[in-house]
Amino acid sequence: MTVLVITGTGTEVGKTVATAAVAAAALATGRTVAVLKAALTGVLPHEPGDAAEVARLAGGLTTAELARYPDPLAPATAARLAGRAPVRPGEVAEAAAKLATEHDLVLVEGAGGLLVRFDADGGTLADAAGLLAAPVLVVATAGLGTLNTTELTARELRSRGLESAGVVIGSWPGSPDLATRCNVRDLPEVSGAPLLGALPAGAGSLPPADFRAGAPTWLAPRLHGTWDAAAFTARESR
């Protein structure tokens, strides 16, 4: 797994923090890591972006960003309103492939969900993943409503012949409610993919040293961690 595409079931699901956790866990094993942010919206040129946040939390890695637009909108819409060129799936795939020649692991973080449009032609992160033949990691929320959005994302991956690496819960609450506890067992079933981790709520606010120490314990071995899905499910599910 040289390139891993990371998407969310929607916005604000913890995708950037999950990307940082995967990066930190891989770095802890001695791997070299690059993070590519395909398109960033709602961030001004002088402001730190998602890739910079991943680097802050995870430590020494390479960051790359293809485009950023000032309005907090879908990339295609934000590019149009800004009068700038959009990012196209082929450009994402080309940049990721180049980084993969120089790094053990390249993490490609999308914007929002899998089918958020990059350009006026309808190009998406899913198209970039297809060009790369790369597995896709889905970051999902923990609570009520996550089963629908996770299953829709999983079905789209299957319809395109893309590999789902698994599901990571972007923020696991300290006191989960009934729906959240039930979802632990249901998420692998509706997604047809394994549960590969659960990040504690507030992980992104930890000091970087604490984040890096904790990251491997939040992720399964496939993501270079030590997290045990069976033990977590037995303890937290209903």
N, C-alpha and C positions, 0 to 999 in steps of 0.2 A: 504494500500500500504506500506508494510514493506520493500520490496526490489524493487528498481527501476533501471532498466538497461538503461544506457545512451550511445547511439551510435551517429555517425555522418553520413552524406551523403558522406563523404570523409575525407581527412586529412585537417588540418588547417581550420576548419569551426567554431572554438570557443567552442569545446566540453568541454575542461577543465574549461574554464571560466563559461560556462553554468552549469557545475556540481557544481562549487563553489557557483554560485548564488542560485541554488536549496538548497544546504546545508545551506547557510546563511539565506535564508528565513525560512527554517525549524527550524533552531536554534533560530531564533527570536521568534518563537511560543513556545519555551520551550522544543522542542523535542531533543532527543539525536540522534546524526548522526554519521555514519561511512562511509568512502569512501574507496572502494576497487578498486585498479588499477590492472586489470587482467594481463597485460603484457606491459612493457615499453621498447621502443627501442630508440637507438640513445642517450642514457644517460649513463655516466660512473658511477661506484659504488659510488664515492664521491660526485656526483652532485645531487642537489635536483631534484626530479621527479614531475610528475603531481599531485600525491596525496599531496605532500608537498606544492605545489602551491595552491591547493584547501584549505588546512589548513591555509596558510598564508592569503588568501583573506577572508575566511569564519569565521575563529576563532576556538574555542575549539571543536574539533571533533576527532574521532579515524581514523587513516589512516592505510591501509594495502596494501602491494604490493606483488604479487606472484613471479614475475621475471622481471629482466631487462637485456637487451642485448646492447652491445655497438654500433652496426651498425644501422643506421636509415632506417630500412627495415620492411617488414611485420614480425610479431613475429615468424612464422614458419621458414622463411628464415634466420632471425637474429639468432635464436637459433641454426640452422644447421651450420652456418658459425662460430659461437662462440664455437661450440662443446659442447653445453649445452643442458640439458633436456628442452623440450618445455613445455609450459603451456597447460593443457588439459581442455576442458569444464567442466568435472566433478570436477576438482580441484577448478575452479572458483565458481561453484555452491556450493560446500562443504564449501568453505571459506565464501561466502556470507551468507549461511544459519546459520553458526556459529555466525557471527556478528549480524544476525537478532535476535538471542536469547538474545542479550545484549543491543540492540539499537532500538529506535523507527523507524528509517529509515536507510536503507543501500543503498548507491548509488554505482552501479557497472559501472565503466567507461571502455569502450572498447578502442581498438587501431584502429584508422582510421574508416573505415566503418563496416557495419554489417557483411559482409562476408569475412573480412580479416582473413586469416588462422592463427590459433594458433599452429597447429602441422601438421605433414606430413600426417595424416589421414584426413585432411580437417576440423577439428573441428573449430568452430567459436563462436563468441559472441552470435549469434542466438541460437546455441545449448545450451549454458549456460543458456540463458533466458528461453528456453524450459524446461530444467531440473528444473529451479526455479519456473516455471509457473509465471514469473514476467512480468509486463508491460514494454514496451520499449519506451523511450523518444527519439525522433529523433531531432538532432540539424542540422539545415540546413543553407546554406548561403542565403543571401537576393536577390542577383542579377541574371542576365541572366544565364541560365543553371541550376538553382536550381530546376525547376519544374521536369525535367527529372530525376535527381538523387534522389529527394525526392519521386517521384512516384515509381521508381524502388525499393527503400528501403521499401516503404509501401506495395508494391505487395509481396515482399519476406516475410515480416512479416505475411501477410494474408495467404500466401501459406503454412506457417508453423503452422498456427493456433495461432499465438502470438498476444497479445493485444498491439496495438499502443496507448500509453498514450496520444500522441499528438506531435506537432512540436514546437520547439523553434527556432527563428531566432538568430543565434549566434552573429551577429554583424549588427546592424541597422545603416546605415550612417546618418550623419547630414543633407546631401542634397541628398536624394534618386533620382535616375534617373527614367525614365518612366518604364523600365522593373521591377525595384525594387518595385515601387508603385503598379504596376499591380499584382505582385506576392503575395502581401498581401491577395488579394481576391482568388487567384488561388491555393495557397498552401493547404488550407484546402480541397479544392475540389479534387486535384490530390492525396492527401495523405489519404483521407477518415477519417481524424482525426482533432481535433480542433487545432487551433493555441493557444499555451499556454504561449507565451511570446516573447519578442524581447529585446535583450540586446543592449544597445547603443555601438557604435563603441568606442574602447578604454577602455571599462569597466575594463578590466584586469589590466590596468595601474593606476587605481585610488588608492589612499591610502586605506588600508584595512578598516578603519572606514567609509569612504565614500562608499566603495563597499558594506559593510554590511547594511548601511542605505538605499542604493538604490535598493538592490537586490529584496526586496518584491514588489517594484513598477514596476519591469521588468517582473514579472511572475504572471500567473493567479492563482486564488484560489486553483485549484487542486494541484498546486505546492507551496502552502502555501503563496501565494502573494496576491496582490490587483490589479494587472494589468487587465484592461478591454479590451478584444479583440475587442468587437464591437466598442468601442470608438476609439481605435487605428486604426481599419480598416476604419472607417468613416473619420478620420483625415488624414491618410497617404496614402490611396489607390487611385487608379485611375480607 
